[in-house]
Amino acid sequence: MSITNHSSAPGANVHFEHYCEEPGCKEWGGFGNSPSKAIPVRWWCWEHFPHKTYEQEQALRRKLEAAEMGAPN
Ligand SMILES: [Zn+2]
């Protein structure tokens, strides 16, 4: 056995790029969720992450509304 396969080996790139899976969204998918180890993790940005608590959802809505009102146009 020789150790020749480090960076180019398939599976070595654990940190692959995963953007938000919401269609049209260009945000980075920083929030992953998987119901079990057998299922690949899916990724979303915080805005589209579907597993937020009610309080987190409300806090995000308030933040978005405030940003909209403060926008110059
Ligand atoms: Zn998104």
PDB file of the backbone (N, CA, C, O) and the ligand in Angstrom, with CONECT records:
HET     ZN  A 101       1
ATOM      1  N   MET A   1       0.841  -1.205   0.000  1.00  0.00           N
ATOM      2  CA  MET A   1       0.000   0.000   0.000  1.00  0.00           C
ATOM      3  C   MET A   1       0.872   1.249   0.000  1.00  0.00           C
ATOM      4  O   MET A   1       1.784   1.391   0.815  1.00  0.00           O
ATOM      5  N   SER A   2       0.579   2.128  -0.909  1.00  0.00           N
ATOM      6  CA  SER A   2       1.310   3.390  -0.951  1.00  0.00           C
ATOM      7  C   SER A   2       0.340   4.548  -0.780  1.00  0.00           C
ATOM      8  O   SER A   2      -0.822   4.488  -1.182  1.00  0.00           O
ATOM      9  N   ILE A   3       0.852   5.578  -0.182  1.00  0.00           N
ATOM     10  CA  ILE A   3       0.000   6.745   0.034  1.00  0.00           C
ATOM     11  C   ILE A   3       0.302   7.788  -1.033  1.00  0.00           C
ATOM     12  O   ILE A   3       1.135   8.673  -0.838  1.00  0.00           O
ATOM     13  N   THR A   4      -0.381   7.671  -2.153  1.00  0.00           N
ATOM     14  CA  THR A   4      -0.139   8.612  -3.255  1.00  0.00           C
ATOM     15  C   THR A   4      -1.370   9.459  -3.547  1.00  0.00           C
ATOM     16  O   THR A   4      -1.308  10.431  -4.300  1.00  0.00           O
ATOM     17  N   ASN A   5      -2.474   9.082  -2.948  1.00  0.00           N
ATOM     18  CA  ASN A   5      -3.712   9.787  -3.295  1.00  0.00           C
ATOM     19  C   ASN A   5      -4.151  10.719  -2.178  1.00  0.00           C
ATOM     20  O   ASN A   5      -4.945  10.326  -1.323  1.00  0.00           O
ATOM     21  N   HIS A   6      -3.656  11.923  -2.171  1.00  0.00           N
ATOM     22  CA  HIS A   6      -4.235  12.809  -1.164  1.00  0.00           C
ATOM     23  C   HIS A   6      -5.262  13.762  -1.744  1.00  0.00           C
ATOM     24  O   HIS A   6      -6.462  13.508  -1.641  1.00  0.00           O
ATOM     25  N   SER A   7      -4.825  14.835  -2.342  1.00  0.00           N
ATOM     26  CA  SER A   7      -5.803  15.865  -2.705  1.00  0.00           C
ATOM     27  C   SER A   7      -6.627  15.524  -3.947  1.00  0.00           C
ATOM     28  O   SER A   7      -7.745  16.018  -4.094  1.00  0.00           O
ATOM     29  N   SER A   8      -6.094  14.688  -4.843  1.00  0.00           N
ATOM     30  CA  SER A   8      -6.804  14.446  -6.099  1.00  0.00           C
ATOM     31  C   SER A   8      -7.761  13.261  -6.016  1.00  0.00           C
ATOM     32  O   SER A   8      -8.513  13.011  -6.957  1.00  0.00           O
ATOM     33  N   ALA A   9      -7.743  12.536  -4.915  1.00  0.00           N
ATOM     34  CA  ALA A   9      -8.590  11.351  -4.807  1.00  0.00           C
ATOM     35  C   ALA A   9     -10.058  11.724  -4.668  1.00  0.00           C
ATOM     36  O   ALA A   9     -10.386  12.693  -3.984  1.00  0.00           O
ATOM     37  N   PRO A  10     -10.943  10.972  -5.305  1.00  0.00           N
ATOM     38  CA  PRO A  10     -12.384  11.223  -5.118  1.00  0.00           C
ATOM     39  C   PRO A  10     -12.754  11.038  -3.656  1.00  0.00           C
ATOM     40  O   PRO A  10     -12.330  10.074  -3.018  1.00  0.00           O
ATOM     41  N   GLY A  11     -13.521  11.934  -3.143  1.00  0.00           N
ATOM     42  CA  GLY A  11     -13.907  11.831  -1.741  1.00  0.00           C
ATOM     43  C   GLY A  11     -13.018  12.641  -0.827  1.00  0.00           C
ATOM     44  O   GLY A  11     -13.338  12.851   0.343  1.00  0.00           O
ATOM     45  N   ALA A  12     -11.889  13.100  -1.369  1.00  0.00           N
ATOM     46  CA  ALA A  12     -10.997  13.904  -0.538  1.00  0.00           C
ATOM     47  C   ALA A  12     -11.553  15.309  -0.361  1.00  0.00           C
ATOM     48  O   ALA A  12     -11.303  15.969   0.648  1.00  0.00           O
ATOM     49  N   ASN A  13     -12.305  15.752  -1.349  1.00  0.00           N
ATOM     50  CA  ASN A  13     -12.871  17.092  -1.269  1.00  0.00           C
ATOM     51  C   ASN A  13     -14.165  17.091  -0.447  1.00  0.00           C
ATOM     52  O   ASN A  13     -15.267  17.176  -0.990  1.00  0.00           O
ATOM     53  N   VAL A  14     -14.003  16.994   0.840  1.00  0.00           N
ATOM     54  CA  VAL A  14     -15.185  16.992   1.707  1.00  0.00           C
ATOM     55  C   VAL A  14     -15.845  18.367   1.687  1.00  0.00           C
ATOM     56  O   VAL A  14     -17.067  18.495   1.759  1.00  0.00           O
ATOM     57  N   HIS A  15     -15.002  19.385   1.587  1.00  0.00           N
ATOM     58  CA  HIS A  15     -15.554  20.742   1.617  1.00  0.00           C
ATOM     59  C   HIS A  15     -15.913  21.212   0.211  1.00  0.00           C
ATOM     60  O   HIS A  15     -15.386  22.214  -0.272  1.00  0.00           O
ATOM     61  N   PHE A  16     -16.804  20.487  -0.431  1.00  0.00           N
ATOM     62  CA  PHE A  16     -17.260  20.894  -1.756  1.00  0.00           C
ATOM     63  C   PHE A  16     -18.145  22.129  -1.615  1.00  0.00           C
ATOM     64  O   PHE A  16     -18.630  22.451  -0.531  1.00  0.00           O
ATOM     65  N   GLU A  17     -18.340  22.806  -2.741  1.00  0.00           N
ATOM     66  CA  GLU A  17     -19.160  24.016  -2.690  1.00  0.00           C
ATOM     67  C   GLU A  17     -20.634  23.658  -2.614  1.00  0.00           C
ATOM     68  O   GLU A  17     -21.131  22.852  -3.400  1.00  0.00           O
ATOM     69  N   HIS A  18     -21.304  24.245  -1.691  1.00  0.00           N
ATOM     70  CA  HIS A  18     -22.741  23.994  -1.592  1.00  0.00           C
ATOM     71  C   HIS A  18     -23.472  25.303  -1.338  1.00  0.00           C
ATOM     72  O   HIS A  18     -23.447  25.858  -0.240  1.00  0.00           O
ATOM     73  N   TYR A  19     -24.117  25.771  -2.386  1.00  0.00           N
ATOM     74  CA  TYR A  19     -24.904  26.993  -2.254  1.00  0.00           C
ATOM     75  C   TYR A  19     -26.328  26.625  -1.855  1.00  0.00           C
ATOM     76  O   TYR A  19     -26.708  25.455  -1.894  1.00  0.00           O
ATOM     77  N   CYS A  20     -27.103  27.619  -1.474  1.00  0.00           N
ATOM     78  CA  CYS A  20     -28.493  27.425  -1.109  1.00  0.00           C
ATOM     79  C   CYS A  20     -29.227  26.715  -2.253  1.00  0.00           C
ATOM     80  O   CYS A  20     -29.068  27.075  -3.419  1.00  0.00           O
ATOM     81  N   GLU A  21     -30.025  25.710  -1.908  1.00  0.00           N
ATOM     82  CA  GLU A  21     -30.670  24.946  -2.968  1.00  0.00           C
ATOM     83  C   GLU A  21     -31.995  25.542  -3.420  1.00  0.00           C
ATOM     84  O   GLU A  21     -32.649  24.996  -4.309  1.00  0.00           O
ATOM     85  N   GLU A  22     -32.393  26.645  -2.821  1.00  0.00           N
ATOM     86  CA  GLU A  22     -33.590  27.337  -3.288  1.00  0.00           C
ATOM     87  C   GLU A  22     -33.364  27.817  -4.715  1.00  0.00           C
ATOM     88  O   GLU A  22     -32.372  28.501  -4.969  1.00  0.00           O
ATOM     89  N   PRO A  23     -34.258  27.481  -5.672  1.00  0.00           N
ATOM     90  CA  PRO A  23     -34.060  27.893  -7.066  1.00  0.00           C
ATOM     91  C   PRO A  23     -33.924  29.407  -7.187  1.00  0.00           C
ATOM     92  O   PRO A  23     -34.756  30.161  -6.680  1.00  0.00           O
ATOM     93  N   GLY A  24     -32.861  29.841  -7.867  1.00  0.00           N
ATOM     94  CA  GLY A  24     -32.670  31.265  -8.089  1.00  0.00           C
ATOM     95  C   GLY A  24     -31.893  31.958  -6.993  1.00  0.00           C
ATOM     96  O   GLY A  24     -31.467  33.101  -7.159  1.00  0.00           O
ATOM     97  N   CYS A  25     -31.704  31.282  -5.875  1.00  0.00           N
ATOM     98  CA  CYS A  25     -30.981  31.905  -4.762  1.00  0.00           C
ATOM     99  C   CYS A  25     -29.488  31.715  -4.960  1.00  0.00           C
ATOM    100  O   CYS A  25     -29.028  30.608  -5.241  1.00  0.00           O
ATOM    101  N   LYS A  26     -28.725  32.806  -4.812  1.00  0.00           N
ATOM    102  CA  LYS A  26     -27.287  32.747  -5.038  1.00  0.00           C
ATOM    103  C   LYS A  26     -26.509  32.802  -3.725  1.00  0.00           C
ATOM    104  O   LYS A  26     -25.287  32.943  -3.725  1.00  0.00           O
ATOM    105  N   GLU A  27     -27.223  32.690  -2.614  1.00  0.00           N
ATOM    106  CA  GLU A  27     -26.566  32.767  -1.316  1.00  0.00           C
ATOM    107  C   GLU A  27     -25.797  31.486  -1.022  1.00  0.00           C
ATOM    108  O   GLU A  27     -26.108  30.418  -1.548  1.00  0.00           O
ATOM    109  N   TRP A  28     -24.793  31.618  -0.177  1.00  0.00           N
ATOM    110  CA  TRP A  28     -24.043  30.450   0.262  1.00  0.00           C
ATOM    111  C   TRP A  28     -24.912  29.610   1.195  1.00  0.00           C
ATOM    112  O   TRP A  28     -25.554  30.151   2.095  1.00  0.00           O
ATOM    113  N   GLY A  29     -24.938  28.295   0.990  1.00  0.00           N
ATOM    114  CA  GLY A  29     -25.726  27.410   1.838  1.00  0.00           C
ATOM    115  C   GLY A  29     -24.993  27.060   3.113  1.00  0.00           C
ATOM    116  O   GLY A  29     -24.379  25.998   3.219  1.00  0.00           O
ATOM    117  N   GLY A  30     -25.058  27.929   4.047  1.00  0.00           N
ATOM    118  CA  GLY A  30     -24.316  27.725   5.284  1.00  0.00           C
ATOM    119  C   GLY A  30     -25.039  26.858   6.298  1.00  0.00           C
ATOM    120  O   GLY A  30     -24.466  26.501   7.327  1.00  0.00           O
ATOM    121  N   PHE A  31     -26.306  26.510   6.018  1.00  0.00           N
ATOM    122  CA  PHE A  31     -27.085  25.766   7.000  1.00  0.00           C
ATOM    123  C   PHE A  31     -27.573  24.457   6.394  1.00  0.00           C
ATOM    124  O   PHE A  31     -28.436  24.442   5.516  1.00  0.00           O
ATOM    125  N   GLY A  32     -27.009  23.371   6.876  1.00  0.00           N
ATOM    126  CA  GLY A  32     -27.335  22.058   6.333  1.00  0.00           C
ATOM    127  C   GLY A  32     -28.264  21.294   7.254  1.00  0.00           C
ATOM    128  O   GLY A  32     -28.305  21.514   8.464  1.00  0.00           O
ATOM    129  N   ASN A  33     -29.008  20.389   6.637  1.00  0.00           N
ATOM    130  CA  ASN A  33     -29.887  19.532   7.424  1.00  0.00           C
ATOM    131  C   ASN A  33     -30.051  18.192   6.729  1.00  0.00           C
ATOM    132  O   ASN A  33     -30.238  18.124   5.514  1.00  0.00           O
ATOM    133  N   SER A  34     -29.979  17.126   7.519  1.00  0.00           N
ATOM    134  CA  SER A  34     -30.213  15.790   6.990  1.00  0.00           C
ATOM    135  C   SER A  34     -30.989  14.992   8.031  1.00  0.00           C
ATOM    136  O   SER A  34     -30.591  14.942   9.195  1.00  0.00           O
ATOM    137  N   PRO A  35     -32.090  14.370   7.623  1.00  0.00           N
ATOM    138  CA  PRO A  35     -32.904  13.626   8.587  1.00  0.00           C
ATOM    139  C   PRO A  35     -32.216  12.382   9.115  1.00  0.00           C
ATOM    140  O   PRO A  35     -32.560  11.905  10.196  1.00  0.00           O
ATOM    141  N   SER A  36     -31.254  11.846   8.380  1.00  0.00           N
ATOM    142  CA  SER A  36     -30.524  10.685   8.881  1.00  0.00           C
ATOM    143  C   SER A  36     -29.172  10.586   8.199  1.00  0.00           C
ATOM    144  O   SER A  36     -28.929  11.240   7.185  1.00  0.00           O
ATOM    145  N   LYS A  37     -28.288   9.761   8.764  1.00  0.00           N
ATOM    146  CA  LYS A  37     -26.942   9.635   8.209  1.00  0.00           C
ATOM    147  C   LYS A  37     -26.955   9.035   6.815  1.00  0.00           C
ATOM    148  O   LYS A  37     -26.005   9.225   6.056  1.00  0.00           O
ATOM    149  N   ALA A  38     -28.016   8.311   6.461  1.00  0.00           N
ATOM    150  CA  ALA A  38     -28.092   7.653   5.156  1.00  0.00           C
ATOM    151  C   ALA A  38     -28.461   8.631   4.047  1.00  0.00           C
ATOM    152  O   ALA A  38     -28.302   8.338   2.862  1.00  0.00           O
ATOM    153  N   ILE A  39     -28.957   9.795   4.453  1.00  0.00           N
ATOM    154  CA  ILE A  39     -29.416  10.777   3.463  1.00  0.00           C
ATOM    155  C   ILE A  39     -28.426  11.928   3.388  1.00  0.00           C
ATOM    156  O   ILE A  39     -28.041  12.494   4.412  1.00  0.00           O
ATOM    157  N   PRO A  40     -28.014  12.274   2.165  1.00  0.00           N
ATOM    158  CA  PRO A  40     -27.058  13.384   2.013  1.00  0.00           C
ATOM    159  C   PRO A  40     -27.612  14.687   2.588  1.00  0.00           C
ATOM    160  O   PRO A  40     -28.810  14.960   2.515  1.00  0.00           O
ATOM    161  N   VAL A  41     -26.713  15.476   3.158  1.00  0.00           N
ATOM    162  CA  VAL A  41     -27.121  16.745   3.741  1.00  0.00           C
ATOM    163  C   VAL A  41     -27.545  17.711   2.633  1.00  0.00           C
ATOM    164  O   VAL A  41     -26.886  17.807   1.598  1.00  0.00           O
ATOM    165  N   ARG A  42     -28.632  18.412   2.857  1.00  0.00           N
ATOM    166  CA  ARG A  42     -29.052  19.465   1.936  1.00  0.00           C
ATOM    167  C   ARG A  42     -28.713  20.798   2.580  1.00  0.00           C
ATOM    168  O   ARG A  42     -28.669  20.932   3.803  1.00  0.00           O
ATOM    169  N   TRP A  43     -28.472  21.795   1.704  1.00  0.00           N
ATOM    170  CA  TRP A  43     -27.968  23.076   2.214  1.00  0.00           C
ATOM    171  C   TRP A  43     -28.835  24.244   1.784  1.00  0.00           C
ATOM    172  O   TRP A  43     -29.358  24.284   0.670  1.00  0.00           O
ATOM    173  N   TRP A  44     -28.973  25.197   2.705  1.00  0.00           N
ATOM    174  CA  TRP A  44     -29.722  26.422   2.413  1.00  0.00           C
ATOM    175  C   TRP A  44     -29.013  27.610   3.044  1.00  0.00           C
ATOM    176  O   TRP A  44     -28.209  27.446   3.963  1.00  0.00           O
ATOM    177  N   CYS A  45     -29.311  28.804   2.549  1.00  0.00           N
ATOM    178  CA  CYS A  45     -28.907  30.001   3.274  1.00  0.00           C
ATOM    179  C   CYS A  45     -29.864  30.139   4.458  1.00  0.00           C
ATOM    180  O   CYS A  45     -30.855  29.414   4.550  1.00  0.00           O
ATOM    181  N   TRP A  46     -29.569  31.054   5.343  1.00  0.00           N
ATOM    182  CA  TRP A  46     -30.404  31.160   6.545  1.00  0.00           C
ATOM    183  C   TRP A  46     -31.846  31.553   6.202  1.00  0.00           C
ATOM    184  O   TRP A  46     -32.802  31.102   6.832  1.00  0.00           O
ATOM    185  N   GLU A  47     -31.965  32.405   5.186  1.00  0.00           N
ATOM    186  CA  GLU A  47     -33.298  32.881   4.818  1.00  0.00           C
ATOM    187  C   GLU A  47     -34.204  31.744   4.348  1.00  0.00           C
ATOM    188  O   GLU A  47     -35.401  31.740   4.636  1.00  0.00           O
ATOM    189  N   HIS A  48     -33.634  30.785   3.630  1.00  0.00           N
ATOM    190  CA  HIS A  48     -34.441  29.710   3.069  1.00  0.00           C
ATOM    191  C   HIS A  48     -34.363  28.416   3.876  1.00  0.00           C
ATOM    192  O   HIS A  48     -35.033  27.437   3.546  1.00  0.00           O
ATOM    193  N   PHE A  49     -33.571  28.407   4.904  1.00  0.00           N
ATOM    194  CA  PHE A  49     -33.429  27.203   5.724  1.00  0.00           C
ATOM    195  C   PHE A  49     -34.793  26.819   6.305  1.00  0.00           C
ATOM    196  O   PHE A  49     -35.371  27.594   7.067  1.00  0.00           O
ATOM    197  N   PRO A  50     -35.318  25.636   5.960  1.00  0.00           N
ATOM    198  CA  PRO A  50     -36.694  25.287   6.334  1.00  0.00           C
ATOM    199  C   PRO A  50     -36.822  24.677   7.725  1.00  0.00           C
ATOM    200  O   PRO A  50     -37.905  24.230   8.104  1.00  0.00           O
ATOM    201  N   HIS A  51     -35.754  24.652   8.476  1.00  0.00           N
ATOM    202  CA  HIS A  51     -35.819  23.982   9.778  1.00  0.00           C
ATOM    203  C   HIS A  51     -35.597  24.959  10.925  1.00  0.00           C
ATOM    204  O   HIS A  51     -35.143  24.575  12.003  1.00  0.00           O
ATOM    205  N   LYS A  52     -35.922  26.225  10.683  1.00  0.00           N
ATOM    206  CA  LYS A  52     -35.799  27.209  11.747  1.00  0.00           C
ATOM    207  C   LYS A  52     -36.924  27.014  12.770  1.00  0.00           C
ATOM    208  O   LYS A  52     -37.979  26.462  12.457  1.00  0.00           O
ATOM    209  N   THR A  53     -36.681  27.471  13.976  1.00  0.00           N
ATOM    210  CA  THR A  53     -37.751  27.472  14.965  1.00  0.00           C
ATOM    211  C   THR A  53     -38.684  28.648  14.658  1.00  0.00           C
ATOM    212  O   THR A  53     -38.338  29.536  13.879  1.00  0.00           O
ATOM    213  N   TYR A  54     -39.855  28.645  15.269  1.00  0.00           N
ATOM    214  CA  TYR A  54     -40.814  29.739  15.054  1.00  0.00           C
ATOM    215  C   TYR A  54     -40.193  31.082  15.428  1.00  0.00           C
ATOM    216  O   TYR A  54     -40.358  32.067  14.709  1.00  0.00           O
ATOM    217  N   GLU A  55     -39.483  31.120  16.546  1.00  0.00           N
ATOM    218  CA  GLU A  55     -38.867  32.363  17.000  1.00  0.00           C
ATOM    219  C   GLU A  55     -37.814  32.853  16.005  1.00  0.00           C
ATOM    220  O   GLU A  55     -37.721  34.049  15.728  1.00  0.00           O
ATOM    221  N   GLN A  56     -37.032  31.927  15.477  1.00  0.00           N
ATOM    222  CA  GLN A  56     -35.995  32.295  14.507  1.00  0.00           C
ATOM    223  C   GLN A  56     -36.626  32.829  13.228  1.00  0.00           C
ATOM    224  O   GLN A  56     -36.123  33.773  12.619  1.00  0.00           O
ATOM    225  N   GLU A  57     -37.739  32.209  12.831  1.00  0.00           N
ATOM    226  CA  GLU A  57     -38.449  32.647  11.629  1.00  0.00           C
ATOM    227  C   GLU A  57     -38.968  34.073  11.820  1.00  0.00           C
ATOM    228  O   GLU A  57     -38.829  34.916  10.933  1.00  0.00           O
ATOM    229  N   GLN A  58     -39.565  34.335  12.979  1.00  0.00           N
ATOM    230  CA  GLN A  58     -40.101  35.671  13.262  1.00  0.00           C
ATOM    231  C   GLN A  58     -38.986  36.712  13.289  1.00  0.00           C
ATOM    232  O   GLN A  58     -39.139  37.813  12.759  1.00  0.00           O
ATOM    233  N   ALA A  59     -37.869  36.357  13.909  1.00  0.00           N
ATOM    234  CA  ALA A  59     -36.741  37.279  14.000  1.00  0.00           C
ATOM    235  C   ALA A  59     -36.221  37.617  12.613  1.00  0.00           C
ATOM    236  O   ALA A  59     -35.877  38.766  12.339  1.00  0.00           O
ATOM    237  N   LEU A  60     -36.163  36.620  11.738  1.00  0.00           N
ATOM    238  CA  LEU A  60     -35.691  36.850  10.370  1.00  0.00           C
ATOM    239  C   LEU A  60     -36.651  37.765   9.621  1.00  0.00           C
ATOM    240  O   LEU A  60     -36.220  38.658   8.891  1.00  0.00           O
ATOM    241  N   ARG A  61     -37.960  37.543   9.801  1.00  0.00           N
ATOM    242  CA  ARG A  61     -38.961  38.374   9.107  1.00  0.00           C
ATOM    243  C   ARG A  61     -38.809  39.833   9.530  1.00  0.00           C
ATOM    244  O   ARG A  61     -38.839  40.739   8.697  1.00  0.00           O
ATOM    245  N   ARG A  62     -38.647  40.043  10.822  1.00  0.00           N
ATOM    246  CA  ARG A  62     -38.494  41.423  11.305  1.00  0.00           C
ATOM    247  C   ARG A  62     -37.251  42.060  10.693  1.00  0.00           C
ATOM    248  O   ARG A  62     -37.261  43.235  10.324  1.00  0.00           O
ATOM    249  N   LYS A  63     -36.191  41.281  10.590  1.00  0.00           N
ATOM    250  CA  LYS A  63     -34.942  41.785  10.046  1.00  0.00           C
ATOM    251  C   LYS A  63     -35.114  42.150   8.566  1.00  0.00           C
ATOM    252  O   LYS A  63     -34.644  43.197   8.122  1.00  0.00           O
ATOM    253  N   LEU A  64     -35.787  41.284   7.811  1.00  0.00           N
ATOM    254  CA  LEU A  64     -35.988  41.531   6.382  1.00  0.00           C
ATOM    255  C   LEU A  64     -36.855  42.752   6.167  1.00  0.00           C
ATOM    256  O   LEU A  64     -36.584  43.566   5.284  1.00  0.00           O
ATOM    257  N   GLU A  65     -37.908  42.882   6.979  1.00  0.00           N
ATOM    258  CA  GLU A  65     -38.812  44.027   6.857  1.00  0.00           C
ATOM    259  C   GLU A  65     -38.073  45.322   7.158  1.00  0.00           C
ATOM    260  O   GLU A  65     -38.263  46.332   6.480  1.00  0.00           O
ATOM    261  N   ALA A  66     -37.237  45.282   8.173  1.00  0.00           N
ATOM    262  CA  ALA A  66     -36.471  46.474   8.543  1.00  0.00           C
ATOM    263  C   ALA A  66     -35.506  46.842   7.428  1.00  0.00           C
ATOM    264  O   ALA A  66     -35.306  48.023   7.145  1.00  0.00           O
ATOM    265  N   ALA A  67     -34.911  45.846   6.797  1.00  0.00           N
ATOM    266  CA  ALA A  67     -33.957  46.095   5.708  1.00  0.00           C
ATOM    267  C   ALA A  67     -34.699  46.691   4.509  1.00  0.00           C
ATOM    268  O   ALA A  67     -34.174  47.577   3.836  1.00  0.00           O
ATOM    269  N   GLU A  68     -35.906  46.213   4.243  1.00  0.00           N
ATOM    270  CA  GLU A  68     -36.677  46.726   3.116  1.00  0.00           C
ATOM    271  C   GLU A  68     -37.034  48.199   3.334  1.00  0.00           C
ATOM    272  O   GLU A  68     -36.933  49.010   2.413  1.00  0.00           O
ATOM    273  N   MET A  69     -37.447  48.536   4.544  1.00  0.00           N
ATOM    274  CA  MET A  69     -37.855  49.910   4.834  1.00  0.00           C
ATOM    275  C   MET A  69     -36.658  50.849   4.797  1.00  0.00           C
ATOM    276  O   MET A  69     -36.803  52.029   4.478  1.00  0.00           O
ATOM    277  N   GLY A  70     -35.475  50.332   5.123  1.00  0.00           N
ATOM    278  CA  GLY A  70     -34.299  51.178   5.161  1.00  0.00           C
ATOM    279  C   GLY A  70     -33.588  51.288   3.821  1.00  0.00           C
ATOM    280  O   GLY A  70     -32.639  52.058   3.672  1.00  0.00           O
ATOM    281  N   ALA A  71     -34.059  50.501   2.835  1.00  0.00           N
ATOM    282  CA  ALA A  71     -33.395  50.527   1.533  1.00  0.00           C
ATOM    283  C   ALA A  71     -33.603  51.860   0.825  1.00  0.00           C
ATOM    284  O   ALA A  71     -34.699  52.419   0.874  1.00  0.00           O
ATOM    285  N   PRO A  72     -32.560  52.381   0.165  1.00  0.00           N
ATOM    286  CA  PRO A  72     -32.639  53.689  -0.506  1.00  0.00           C
ATOM    287  C   PRO A  72     -33.619  53.698  -1.677  1.00  0.00           C
ATOM    288  O   PRO A  72     -34.163  54.758  -1.989  1.00  0.00           O
ATOM    289  N   ASN A  73     -33.862  52.607  -2.317  1.00  0.00           N
ATOM    290  CA  ASN A  73     -34.823  52.625  -3.415  1.00  0.00           C
ATOM    291  C   ASN A  73     -35.859  51.548  -3.194  1.00  0.00           C
ATOM    292  O   ASN A  73     -36.768  51.389  -4.008  1.00  0.00           O
TER     293      ASN A  73
HETATM  294 ZN    ZN A 101     -31.419  30.890  -0.174  1.00  0.00          ZN2+
END
